[in-house]
Amino acid sequence: MTVASRLARAADDARTALERGLHRLRDRLALLAQIGVGVVLAWTLASQVLGHTQPFFAPVTALICLGLTYGQRLRRIVEVTLGVAVGVLVGDGVVLLLGSGPLQMALVVVTAMAIAVVLSSGQLVVIQAGVQSVFIVAFAASAGQGLSRWVDALVGGLVALVLGTLAPTTPVARPRAEAARTVRGVAATLDDVAAALRTGDAAAAVAALEGARALEARLGDLRLAAAEGVAAVRQSPLLRHHRPQAVAASALVVPLDRCVRNLRVLARRAAVAVRRSEQVPPRYVDLVAELARAAEDLARVLDEHTLPSAGRGVLERVAGLSARAEPAAGLSAEMVRGQVRSMVVDLLVVAGMDDDDALELVPESHLP
């Protein structure tokens, strides 16, 4: 590989990483806005309503509890509050008895975290207990200030709890959008595989294989989006009516994971066939291209929020065509055909069928 090609590839990788980063930012804009509101509300309530002069722990607790995901918010609120309580209690006790200093700080941190470990298996509880105890010793809380810090943390947690019930519909819509992106990535990779098989271009075949492997990152985004969608509808009473939609989107994760795994096998075998100059029958290559079109149709259906079953037509056609084997086809060619058949089943499940019905639509292989 030449220096110019390496630089071009590095530039492509950087551009792809930036695009994925901007996509993540778009997905998180609603959460960031919610965190901003939570920080302002927590500080205002603790300072203006309760009269605390420096209610540092109120906005910090709201930020930690809301976090950058919708999952386990209630657990985070409980863990932060418990951690603050332990840290403040231990910190105040040590300062009262032994004063403040580096040795006292070490004693406080170890003691507070040890108690937190006994009380809870949650890592956030332990970390919060240690952090709060450090603040208590470092800033030598005056009488009653430790309690006000605990109250500030409670205010932040309550603000996060209220805002959590007002979660926007973004986490419900996002899983289906991520599923559509993943299916569209599958379609693009299948197109690349078909083109490499037709031209015998080894470099293109390797690039297609790399594209198939890169889809794992999109699957990670889909898994996170699906988990957040289910968590949001469970947490917010205002989103309960979206529960069927969130559950249906979450059900797309497993078949799409299988589909991407099968795609990697198909792309790898296609690369082997090209590298070894093994003949893959043109009809098998056409099957790969037809499956790409079927996947693109399914992605469009998911994007348009119509019933996934609307994307079954071309898939069923590919299922029928994939049954006919070529007598002279070699191992690589048959593996390509076999993976097409497996992916048809996976995508039919994405389109709303159960596994058994999808398998029934793929007829047994036969020779002409």
Stockholm file with secondary structure:
# STOCKHOLM 1.0

chainA/1-368         MTVASRLARAADDARTALERGLHRLRDRLALLAQIGVGVVLAWTLASQVLGHTQPFFAPVTALICLGLTYGQRLRRIVEVTLGVAVGVLVGDGVVLLLGSGPLQMALVVVTAMAIAVVLSSGQLVVIQAGVQSVFIVAFAASAGQGLSRWVDALVGGLVALVLGTLAPTTPVARPRAEAARTVRGVAATLDDVAAALRTGDAAAAVAALEGARALEARLGDLRLAAAEGVAAVRQSPLLRHHRPQAVAASALVVPLDRCVRNLRVLARRAAVAVRRSEQVPPRYVDLVAELARAAEDLARVLDEHTLPSAGRGVLERVAGLSARAEPAAGLSAEMVRGQVRSMVVDLLVVAGMDDDDALELVPESHLP
#=GR chainA/1-368 SS CCHHHHHHHHHHHHHHHHHHHHHHHHHHHHHHHHHHHHHHHHHHIIIIISCCSCCTHHHHHHHHHHCSSSTTHHHHHHHHHHHHHHHHHHHHHHHHHHCCSHHHHHHHHHHHHHHHHHHCCCHHHHHHHHHHHHHHHHTTCCTTHHHHHHHHHHHHHHHHHHHHHTCCSHHHHHHHHHHHHHHHHHHHHHHHHHHHHHHTCHHHHHHHHHHHHHHHHHHHHHHHHHHHHHHHHHHCGGGGGGHHHHHHHHTTHHHHHHHHHHHHHHHHHHHHHHHTTCCCCHHHHHHHHHHHHHHHHHHHHHHTTSCGGGGHHHHHHHHHHTTBCCTTCCHHHHHHHHHHHHHHHHHHHHTTCCHHHHHHTSCCCBCC
#=GC SS_cons         CCHHHHHHHHHHHHHHHHHHHHHHHHHHHHHHHHHHHHHHHHHHIIIIISCCSCCTHHHHHHHHHHCSSSTTHHHHHHHHHHHHHHHHHHHHHHHHHHCCSHHHHHHHHHHHHHHHHHHCCCHHHHHHHHHHHHHHHHTTCCTTHHHHHHHHHHHHHHHHHHHHHTCCSHHHHHHHHHHHHHHHHHHHHHHHHHHHHHHTCHHHHHHHHHHHHHHHHHHHHHHHHHHHHHHHHHHCGGGGGGHHHHHHHHTTHHHHHHHHHHHHHHHHHHHHHHHTTCCCCHHHHHHHHHHHHHHHHHHHHHHTTSCGGGGHHHHHHHHHHTTBCCTTCCHHHHHHHHHHHHHHHHHHHHTTCCHHHHHHTSCCCBCC
//
